[in-house]
């Protein structure tokens, strides 16, 4: 079963997105900020990350930079789910860091998220098979 990490500081958004994805057949893990999400990566490598950009402690861009500079997780697909369309400079930075997609929170976000997740997860699931033995070896070394 495909695993998705949902990272958002809004507990309502985390809950709604996780529930929507679980109803579609995915397994989810949630984190309230980039710092918590980073710790979560060490316990369960997801097939996809749904990431908010504006969060306390560690924002989405900082998390994304760390992710892209780590050879174990740099190819994980990331969908940015944001309510800040006016933060174009942040979205440009996220795109430069290789996000798979950007979805703006709103009435059509649910449909967009499901469609885009379905497109990304099969590819990600194949990558996870190759990544996990390396991760396991790295933790036992």
Backbone as JSON Lines, residues from 0, in Angstrom:
{"i":0,"aa":"X","n":[0.85,-1.19,0.0],"ca":[0.0,0.0,0.0],"c":[0.89,1.24,0.0]}
{"i":1,"aa":"X","n":[0.53,2.22,-0.78],"ca":[1.31,3.44,-0.91],"c":[1.18,4.32,0.33]}
{"i":2,"aa":"X","n":[2.31,4.92,0.71],"ca":[2.36,5.76,1.91],"c":[2.55,7.23,1.52]}
{"i":3,"aa":"X","n":[1.77,8.09,2.16],"ca":[1.85,9.52,1.9],"c":[2.06,10.26,3.21]}
{"i":4,"aa":"X","n":[3.02,11.16,3.22],"ca":[3.29,12.01,4.37],"c":[2.63,13.37,4.13]}
{"i":5,"aa":"X","n":[1.74,13.77,5.02],"ca":[1.02,15.04,4.93],"c":[1.63,15.99,5.95]}
{"i":6,"aa":"X","n":[2.17,17.12,5.47],"ca":[2.86,18.07,6.34],"c":[2.16,19.42,6.25]}
{"i":7,"aa":"X","n":[1.5,19.81,7.33],"ca":[0.78,21.09,7.38],"c":[0.61,21.48,8.83]}
{"i":8,"aa":"X","n":[0.76,22.76,9.13],"ca":[0.61,23.21,10.52],"c":[-0.84,23.3,10.96]}
{"i":9,"aa":"X","n":[-1.76,23.29,10.04],"ca":[-3.19,23.32,10.38],"c":[-3.67,21.89,10.66]}
{"i":10,"aa":"X","n":[-4.09,21.64,11.89],"ca":[-4.56,20.3,12.24],"c":[-5.79,19.92,11.42]}
{"i":11,"aa":"X","n":[-6.64,20.9,11.1],"ca":[-7.82,20.63,10.29],"c":[-7.41,20.19,8.88]}
{"i":12,"aa":"X","n":[-6.48,20.9,8.28],"ca":[-6.01,20.53,6.94],"c":[-5.36,19.15,6.96]}
{"i":13,"aa":"X","n":[-4.47,18.91,7.93],"ca":[-3.81,17.59,8.04],"c":[-4.85,16.49,8.12]}
{"i":14,"aa":"X","n":[-5.83,16.68,8.99],"ca":[-6.85,15.66,9.2],"c":[-7.67,15.43,7.92]}
{"i":15,"aa":"X","n":[-8.11,16.51,7.29],"ca":[-8.95,16.39,6.08],"c":[-8.19,15.74,4.93]}
{"i":16,"aa":"X","n":[-6.95,16.17,4.7],"ca":[-6.16,15.6,3.61],"c":[-5.86,14.14,3.89]}
{"i":17,"aa":"X","n":[-5.46,13.83,5.12],"ca":[-5.17,12.43,5.46],"c":[-6.4,11.56,5.3]}
{"i":18,"aa":"X","n":[-7.53,12.04,5.76],"ca":[-8.76,11.25,5.64],"c":[-9.15,11.03,4.18]}
{"i":19,"aa":"X","n":[-9.05,12.06,3.38],"ca":[-9.35,11.96,1.96],"c":[-8.45,10.91,1.29]}
{"i":20,"aa":"X","n":[-7.17,10.97,1.57],"ca":[-6.23,10.02,0.97],"c":[-6.44,8.6,1.48]}
{"i":21,"aa":"X","n":[-6.76,8.46,2.75],"ca":[-7.04,7.14,3.31],"c":[-8.3,6.53,2.68]}
{"i":22,"aa":"X","n":[-9.31,7.36,2.45],"ca":[-10.52,6.87,1.79],"c":[-10.24,6.43,0.36]}
{"i":23,"aa":"X","n":[-9.21,6.99,-0.24],"ca":[-8.82,6.61,-1.6],"c":[-7.9,5.39,-1.59]}
{"i":24,"aa":"X","n":[-7.56,4.88,-0.4],"ca":[-6.78,3.66,-0.31],"c":[-5.32,3.82,0.05]}
{"i":25,"aa":"X","n":[-4.9,5.03,0.41],"ca":[-3.5,5.26,0.77],"c":[-3.33,5.18,2.29]}
{"i":26,"aa":"X","n":[-2.13,4.89,2.72],"ca":[-1.76,4.97,4.12],"c":[-1.11,6.33,4.34]}
{"i":27,"aa":"X","n":[-1.5,7.03,5.4],"ca":[-0.94,8.37,5.63],"c":[-0.24,8.47,6.97]}
{"i":28,"aa":"X","n":[0.71,9.38,7.0],"ca":[1.36,9.82,8.22],"c":[1.3,11.33,8.18]}
{"i":29,"aa":"X","n":[1.16,11.97,9.32],"ca":[1.03,13.42,9.35],"c":[2.09,14.05,10.23]}
{"i":30,"aa":"X","n":[2.48,15.26,9.85],"ca":[3.44,16.05,10.62],"c":[2.98,17.51,10.61]}
{"i":31,"aa":"X","n":[3.22,18.21,11.73],"ca":[2.75,19.58,11.88],"c":[3.72,20.62,11.33]}
{"i":32,"aa":"X","n":[4.93,20.21,10.99],"ca":[5.91,21.15,10.44],"c":[7.05,20.35,9.81]}
{"i":33,"aa":"X","n":[7.97,21.07,9.18],"ca":[9.07,20.41,8.51],"c":[9.98,19.63,9.44]}
{"i":34,"aa":"X","n":[10.16,20.13,10.65],"ca":[11.02,19.44,11.62],"c":[10.44,18.08,11.98]}
{"i":35,"aa":"X","n":[9.16,18.03,12.27],"ca":[8.5,16.75,12.57],"c":[8.51,15.83,11.36]}
{"i":36,"aa":"X","n":[8.33,16.4,10.18],"ca":[8.34,15.59,8.95],"c":[9.71,14.98,8.72]}
{"i":37,"aa":"X","n":[10.76,15.74,9.0],"ca":[12.13,15.23,8.81],"c":[12.37,14.02,9.71]}
{"i":38,"aa":"X","n":[11.92,14.09,10.95],"ca":[12.06,12.97,11.88],"c":[11.25,11.77,11.39]}
{"i":39,"aa":"X","n":[10.07,12.03,10.86],"ca":[9.2,10.97,10.35],"c":[9.86,10.19,9.21]}
{"i":40,"aa":"X","n":[10.65,10.86,8.39],"ca":[11.31,10.18,7.28],"c":[12.21,9.04,7.74]}
{"i":41,"aa":"X","n":[12.75,9.15,8.94],"ca":[13.64,8.11,9.46],"c":[12.89,6.86,9.92]}
{"i":42,"aa":"X","n":[11.59,6.99,10.12],"ca":[10.81,5.83,10.58],"c":[9.97,5.21,9.49]}
{"i":43,"aa":"X","n":[9.52,6.02,8.51],"ca":[8.68,5.49,7.44],"c":[8.86,6.34,6.19]}
{"i":44,"aa":"X","n":[9.55,5.8,5.2],"ca":[9.77,6.53,3.96],"c":[8.47,6.52,3.16]}
{"i":45,"aa":"X","n":[7.94,7.7,2.85],"ca":[6.68,7.75,2.09],"c":[6.94,7.6,0.59]}
{"i":46,"aa":"X","n":[5.87,7.37,-0.14],"ca":[5.93,7.35,-1.59],"c":[5.69,8.74,-2.17]}
{"i":47,"aa":"X","n":[5.1,9.61,-1.35],"ca":[4.75,10.96,-1.78],"c":[4.64,11.84,-0.54]}
{"i":48,"aa":"X","n":[4.99,13.12,-0.7],"ca":[4.84,14.09,0.39],"c":[3.91,15.19,-0.08]}
{"i":49,"aa":"X","n":[2.9,15.5,0.72],"ca":[2.02,16.64,0.49],"c":[2.46,17.69,1.5]}
{"i":50,"aa":"X","n":[2.94,18.84,1.02],"ca":[3.67,19.78,1.86],"c":[3.11,21.19,1.79]}
{"i":51,"aa":"X","n":[2.84,21.77,2.95],"ca":[2.51,23.18,3.06],"c":[3.83,23.95,3.11]}
{"i":52,"aa":"X","n":[3.84,25.21,2.69],"ca":[5.07,25.99,2.72],"c":[5.22,26.84,3.97]}
{"i":53,"aa":"X","n":[4.12,27.4,4.46],"ca":[4.17,28.32,5.59],"c":[3.85,27.57,6.88]}
{"i":54,"aa":"X","n":[4.92,27.25,7.65],"ca":[4.75,26.52,8.91],"c":[5.77,27.02,9.92]}
{"i":55,"aa":"X","n":[5.48,26.86,11.21],"ca":[6.45,27.24,12.25],"c":[7.55,26.19,12.38]}
{"i":56,"aa":"X","n":[8.56,26.51,13.13],"ca":[9.72,25.66,13.45],"c":[10.58,25.35,12.24]}
{"i":57,"aa":"X","n":[10.03,24.72,11.22],"ca":[10.75,24.53,9.96],"c":[9.72,24.64,8.84]}
{"i":58,"aa":"X","n":[9.89,25.65,8.0],"ca":[8.91,25.85,6.92],"c":[9.12,24.83,5.81]}
{"i":59,"aa":"X","n":[8.2,24.84,4.87],"ca":[8.23,23.87,3.79],"c":[9.43,23.99,2.88]}
{"i":60,"aa":"X","n":[9.88,25.22,2.61],"ca":[11.05,25.4,1.75],"c":[12.32,24.86,2.39]}
{"i":61,"aa":"X","n":[12.5,25.09,3.68],"ca":[13.67,24.56,4.37],"c":[13.64,23.03,4.35]}
{"i":62,"aa":"X","n":[12.48,22.46,4.63],"ca":[12.33,21.0,4.57],"c":[12.65,20.49,3.17]}
{"i":63,"aa":"X","n":[12.16,21.16,2.16],"ca":[12.38,20.76,0.78],"c":[13.86,20.82,0.41]}
{"i":64,"aa":"X","n":[14.54,21.87,0.86],"ca":[16.0,21.96,0.6],"c":[16.74,20.79,1.24]}
{"i":65,"aa":"X","n":[16.41,20.48,2.49],"ca":[17.05,19.33,3.15],"c":[16.76,18.04,2.41]}
{"i":66,"aa":"X","n":[15.52,17.87,2.01],"ca":[15.11,16.66,1.3],"c":[15.9,16.5,0.01]}
{"i":67,"aa":"X","n":[16.04,17.56,-0.76],"ca":[16.71,17.49,-2.06],"c":[18.22,17.32,-1.93]}
{"i":68,"aa":"X","n":[18.78,17.63,-0.76],"ca":[20.22,17.46,-0.55],"c":[20.56,16.15,0.14]}
{"i":69,"aa":"X","n":[19.58,15.3,0.38],"ca":[19.81,14.0,1.01],"c":[19.67,12.92,-0.05]}
{"i":70,"aa":"X","n":[20.71,12.16,-0.29],"ca":[20.68,11.19,-1.39],"c":[19.68,10.06,-1.19]}
{"i":71,"aa":"X","n":[19.23,9.82,0.01],"ca":[18.23,8.78,0.23],"c":[16.83,9.23,-0.2]}
{"i":72,"aa":"X","n":[16.54,10.51,-0.07],"ca":[15.18,10.98,-0.29],"c":[15.06,12.07,-1.35]}
{"i":73,"aa":"X","n":[16.12,12.39,-2.05],"ca":[16.08,13.53,-2.96],"c":[15.15,13.35,-4.16]}
{"i":74,"aa":"X","n":[14.75,12.12,-4.44],"ca":[13.85,11.9,-5.58],"c":[12.4,11.69,-5.17]}
{"i":75,"aa":"X","n":[12.09,11.86,-3.89],"ca":[10.69,11.7,-3.46],"c":[9.82,12.77,-4.11]}
{"i":76,"aa":"X","n":[8.69,12.37,-4.68],"ca":[7.8,13.38,-5.24],"c":[7.12,14.18,-4.14]}
{"i":77,"aa":"X","n":[6.97,15.48,-4.41],"ca":[6.36,16.39,-3.43],"c":[5.3,17.22,-4.15]}
{"i":78,"aa":"X","n":[4.12,17.24,-3.55],"ca":[3.06,18.15,-4.0],"c":[2.93,19.24,-2.95]}
{"i":79,"aa":"X","n":[3.1,20.48,-3.37],"ca":[2.89,21.61,-2.47],"c":[1.4,21.91,-2.46]}
{"i":80,"aa":"X","n":[0.84,21.94,-1.27],"ca":[-0.57,22.28,-1.07],"c":[-0.57,23.56,-0.23]}
{"i":81,"aa":"X","n":[-0.9,24.67,-0.86],"ca":[-0.76,25.96,-0.19],"c":[-1.99,26.83,-0.36]}
{"i":82,"aa":"X","n":[-2.2,27.7,0.59],"ca":[-3.28,28.67,0.51],"c":[-2.76,30.04,0.18]}
{"i":83,"aa":"X","n":[-1.48,30.14,-0.16],"ca":[-0.84,31.43,-0.36],"c":[-0.44,31.65,-1.81]}
{"i":84,"aa":"X","n":[-1.41,31.89,-2.66],"ca":[-1.13,32.15,-4.07],"c":[-0.33,33.44,-4.25]}
{"i":85,"aa":"X","n":[-0.41,34.34,-3.28],"ca":[0.31,35.61,-3.37],"c":[1.79,35.49,-3.04]}
{"i":86,"aa":"X","n":[2.23,34.35,-2.59],"ca":[3.64,34.12,-2.24],"c":[4.38,33.52,-3.43]}
{"i":87,"aa":"X","n":[4.33,34.21,-4.57],"ca":[4.9,33.69,-5.81],"c":[6.4,33.4,-5.7]}
{"i":88,"aa":"X","n":[7.14,34.22,-4.95],"ca":[8.58,33.96,-4.81],"c":[8.85,32.63,-4.1]}
{"i":89,"aa":"X","n":[8.0,32.28,-3.12],"ca":[8.16,30.99,-2.44],"c":[7.81,29.84,-3.38]}
{"i":90,"aa":"X","n":[6.78,30.03,-4.18],"ca":[6.39,28.99,-5.13],"c":[7.46,28.81,-6.19]}
{"i":91,"aa":"X","n":[8.09,29.89,-6.62],"ca":[9.18,29.79,-7.58],"c":[10.35,29.01,-6.99]}
{"i":92,"aa":"X","n":[10.66,29.25,-5.72],"ca":[11.73,28.52,-5.06],"c":[11.38,27.04,-4.94]}
{"i":93,"aa":"X","n":[10.14,26.75,-4.6],"ca":[9.7,25.36,-4.48],"c":[9.8,24.66,-5.83]}
{"i":94,"aa":"X","n":[9.38,25.33,-6.88],"ca":[9.48,24.74,-8.22],"c":[10.94,24.5,-8.6]}
{"i":95,"aa":"X","n":[11.82,25.43,-8.24],"ca":[13.24,25.28,-8.53],"c":[13.84,24.08,-7.78]}
{"i":96,"aa":"X","n":[13.24,23.73,-6.65],"ca":[13.7,22.58,-5.86],"c":[13.05,21.28,-6.33]}
{"i":97,"aa":"X","n":[12.29,21.34,-7.41],"ca":[11.79,20.13,-8.03],"c":[10.5,19.57,-7.48]}
{"i":98,"aa":"X","n":[9.59,20.42,-7.0],"ca":[8.3,19.88,-6.58],"c":[7.57,19.32,-7.79]}
{"i":99,"aa":"X","n":[6.81,18.29,-7.56],"ca":[6.08,17.64,-8.64],"c":[4.89,18.44,-9.09]}
{"i":100,"aa":"X","n":[4.27,19.17,-8.16],"ca":[3.08,19.93,-8.48],"c":[2.79,20.93,-7.38]}
{"i":101,"aa":"X","n":[1.98,21.94,-7.7],"ca":[1.5,22.93,-6.73],"c":[-0.01,22.97,-6.84]}
{"i":102,"aa":"X","n":[-0.67,22.83,-5.7],"ca":[-2.13,22.91,-5.64],"c":[-2.49,23.99,-4.64]}
{"i":103,"aa":"X","n":[-3.42,24.85,-5.04],"ca":[-3.88,25.91,-4.13],"c":[-5.11,25.43,-3.39]}
{"i":104,"aa":"X","n":[-5.1,25.62,-2.08],"ca":[-6.23,25.22,-1.26],"c":[-7.48,25.97,-1.72]}
{"i":105,"aa":"X","n":[-8.56,25.25,-1.85],"ca":[-9.8,25.85,-2.3],"c":[-10.78,24.77,-2.71]}
{"i":106,"aa":"X","n":[-11.8,25.15,-3.43],"ca":[-12.89,24.23,-3.73],"c":[-12.48,23.06,-4.61]}
{"i":107,"aa":"X","n":[-11.56,23.24,-5.54],"ca":[-11.18,22.13,-6.42],"c":[-9.92,21.4,-5.95]}
{"i":108,"aa":"X","n":[-9.37,21.8,-4.82],"ca":[-8.11,21.2,-4.34],"c":[-8.24,19.71,-4.09]}
{"i":109,"aa":"X","n":[-9.36,19.25,-3.57],"ca":[-9.55,17.83,-3.26],"c":[-9.46,17.0,-4.52]}
{"i":110,"aa":"X","n":[-10.19,17.4,-5.55],"ca":[-10.16,16.65,-6.8],"c":[-8.77,16.68,-7.42]}
{"i":111,"aa":"X","n":[-8.13,17.84,-7.41],"ca":[-6.79,17.96,-7.97],"c":[-5.8,17.08,-7.23]}
{"i":112,"aa":"X","n":[-5.89,17.08,-5.9],"ca":[-4.97,16.28,-5.1],"c":[-5.1,14.8,-5.41]}
{"i":113,"aa":"X","n":[-6.3,14.31,-5.51],"ca":[-6.49,12.88,-5.81],"c":[-5.97,12.52,-7.2]}
{"i":114,"aa":"X","n":[-6.27,13.34,-8.19],"ca":[-5.82,13.06,-9.56],"c":[-4.3,13.08,-9.63]}
{"i":115,"aa":"X","n":[-3.69,14.07,-9.05],"ca":[-2.23,14.2,-9.13],"c":[-1.51,13.15,-8.29]}
{"i":116,"aa":"X","n":[-2.11,12.77,-7.17],"ca":[-1.54,11.7,-6.36],"c":[-1.54,10.39,-7.13]}
{"i":117,"aa":"X","n":[-2.65,10.09,-7.78],"ca":[-2.75,8.85,-8.55],"c":[-1.72,8.79,-9.66]}
{"i":118,"aa":"X","n":[-1.36,9.94,-10.22],"ca":[-0.34,9.98,-11.28],"c":[1.06,9.77,-10.74]}
{"i":119,"aa":"X","n":[1.33,10.24,-9.52],"ca":[2.68,10.21,-8.96],"c":[3.01,8.95,-8.17]}
{"i":120,"aa":"X","n":[2.06,8.39,-7.48],"ca":[2.36,7.3,-6.55],"c":[2.86,6.02,-7.22]}
{"i":121,"aa":"X","n":[2.32,5.56,-8.34],"ca":[2.85,4.32,-8.92],"c":[4.34,4.41,-9.22]}
{"i":122,"aa":"X","n":[4.8,5.53,-9.75],"ca":[6.22,5.71,-10.03],"c":[7.01,5.71,-8.73]}
{"i":123,"aa":"X","n":[6.5,6.41,-7.72],"ca":[7.18,6.5,-6.44],"c":[7.27,5.14,-5.76]}
{"i":124,"aa":"X","n":[6.26,4.31,-5.88],"ca":[6.28,3.0,-5.24],"c":[7.4,2.15,-5.79]}
{"i":125,"aa":"X","n":[7.69,2.25,-7.07],"ca":[8.78,1.5,-7.66],"c":[10.12,2.0,-7.14]}
{"i":126,"aa":"X","n":[10.25,3.31,-6.93],"ca":[11.5,3.85,-6.4],"c":[11.74,3.41,-4.98]}
{"i":127,"aa":"X","n":[10.68,3.29,-4.17],"ca":[10.84,2.93,-2.77],"c":[11.48,1.57,-2.62]}
{"i":128,"aa":"X","n":[11.18,0.64,-3.5],"ca":[11.75,-0.7,-3.42],"c":[13.26,-0.63,-3.5]}
{"i":129,"aa":"X","n":[13.78,0.24,-4.35],"ca":[15.23,0.37,-4.49],"c":[15.83,1.17,-3.34]}
{"i":130,"aa":"X","n":[15.08,2.07,-2.73],"ca":[15.63,2.93,-1.7],"c":[15.71,2.26,-0.33]}
{"i":131,"aa":"X","n":[14.76,1.46,0.02],"ca":[14.69,0.93,1.38],"c":[15.86,0.06,1.78]}
{"i":132,"aa":"X","n":[16.4,-0.8,0.91],"ca":[17.58,-1.57,1.34],"c":[18.75,-0.66,1.68]}
{"i":133,"aa":"X","n":[18.94,0.43,0.93],"ca":[20.03,1.36,1.23],"c":[19.79,2.02,2.57]}
{"i":134,"aa":"X","n":[18.54,2.4,2.83],"ca":[18.23,3.04,4.1],"c":[18.48,2.08,5.24]}
{"i":135,"aa":"X","n":[18.07,0.83,5.06],"ca":[18.28,-0.17,6.11],"c":[19.76,-0.41,6.34]}
{"i":136,"aa":"X","n":[20.54,-0.45,5.26],"ca":[21.97,-0.65,5.4],"c":[22.62,0.54,6.11]}
{"i":137,"aa":"X","n":[22.15,1.73,5.8],"ca":[22.72,2.92,6.41],"c":[22.44,2.97,7.91]}
{"i":138,"aa":"X","n":[21.29,2.45,8.33],"ca":[20.97,2.5,9.76],"c":[21.69,1.4,10.53]}
{"i":139,"aa":"X","n":[22.12,0.36,9.83],"ca":[22.82,-0.73,10.52],"c":[24.34,-0.61,10.42]}
{"i":140,"aa":"X","n":[24.81,0.37,9.68],"ca":[26.25,0.5,9.5],"c":[26.91,1.14,10.71]}
